[in-house]
Amino acid sequence: MIRVRGLRKAYGETTVLDGIDLDVPEGAVFALLGPNGAGKTTTVNILTTLVRPDAGEVLVAGADPRTDPDAVRAAIGVTGQFVAIDQLLTAEENLALMADLHHLGRRAGRARTAELIDQFDLQEAARRPAQTYSGGMRRRLDIAMGLVATPRVIFLDEPTTGLDPRARRMLWETIRGLAAGGTTVFLTTQYLEEADQLAGRIAVLHRGRIAAEGTPGELKRLVPGGHVTLTFAGDADLRTAAAALDRPVPADSLTLEVPGDGSVRSLRLLLSTLDQAGAELESLAVHTPDLDDVFLALTAQEATR
């Protein structure tokens, strides 16, 4: 649904994007992760036809934002960092306004407005001015307005910034629902937990370059420090396992910690070794680095290049 190759953008002497590549399949939730100033919003602005790149190839829903911006705009919805709703209008009026701008027609516009009011749980507030809404409700309305024309791709640029934990989790459920319905979601965020919870694939953007890309699990395995905690029912099994795995026998404990990346392949090998040694395992727990560890490690590596 989105294909980017060698994307570059500079403002004067400042290079914002330094040759990035991205691939986002249809119906996926893709997260672009990075700190302030990493180039996330610039990337979104280019993909949504708001900014022209200096170099590179870009396709969004099969169209080039530079040569066929109308085709791209017809296929996408956009929710920026800041809520873009009319505070004096109600939810119904805001959505009806967007329906008019998309030339849906009176009957189709009313039907789409009612559908989105229900989908985003805004029924009770539908006829109240938006200035009376909570931050989470305003953000839900903002996203709903971007979906009036039923886009194939929606861009959410740091959609939960400033929201409290409850409102953030409610919005996560909304995003999951969009993806389940077949909408491709391109998400930028500073919240590592958010990317971990929502995205099937994540790219870490740092200083205008992609530091790493993969599933959350793949990214976590890039960082050392993962291990498997093995718990045994008795001392004999513990000692047998320690000998088979060449690990020291712990004092006053029936557990062993074995370095591992948590992959299925490594777990199979570990369990096979224990089985061949005749060590009876009671339980195991896999511990892998989280995305905070991954991000800090990747950006530290990039900073030294």
CORCOR-V222341 format. One record per backbone hydrogen bond with DSSP energy under -1.0 kcal/mol. CO is the residue of the C=O (numbers start at 1). NH is the residue of the N-H. Records with the same first field share a line. If there is no record, write none. Layout:
# CORCOR-V222341
CO=NH / NH
This chain:
# CORCOR-V222341
1=61
2=24
3=59
4=22
5=57
7=19 / 20
8=54 / 55
9=16 / 17
11=14
14=11
17=9
20=7
22=4
24=2
25=28
28=185
29=200 / 201
30=187
31=203
32=189
33=205
35=38
38=208
39=43
40=44
41=45
42=46
43=47
44=48
45=50 / 51
46=49
55=8
57=5
59=3
60=63
63=60
64=68
68=72
69=73
70=74
72=75
75=152 / 153
77=155
79=157
86=89
87=131
89=130
90=94
91=95
92=96
93=97
94=98
95=99
96=100
97=101
98=102
99=104
100=103
105=109
106=110
107=111
108=112
109=113
110=114
111=115
112=116
113=117
114=118
115=119
116=120
117=122
118=121
125=128
126=92
129=132
130=133
134=138
135=139
136=140
137=141
138=142
139=143
140=144
141=145
142=146
144=147
147=150
152=184
153=77
154=186
155=79
156=188
158=161
160=163
164=168
165=169
166=170
167=171
168=172
169=173
170=174
171=175
172=176
173=177
174=178
175=179
176=180
177=181
178=183
179=182
184=154
185=30
186=156
187=32
188=158
189=34
191=195
192=196
193=197
194=198
195=199
201=31
202=214
203=33
204=211
206=209
208=18
209=206
212=204
214=202
215=219
216=220
217=221
219=222
220=223
226=260
227=287
228=258
229=285
230=256
231=282 / 283
234=238
235=239
236=240
237=241
238=242
239=243
240=244
241=245
242=247
254=232
256=230
258=228
263=267
264=268
265=269
266=270
267=271
268=272
269=273
270=274
271=275
272=276
273=277
274=279
283=231
285=229
287=227
290=294
291=295
292=296
293=297
294=298
295=299
296=300
297=301
298=302
299=303
302=305
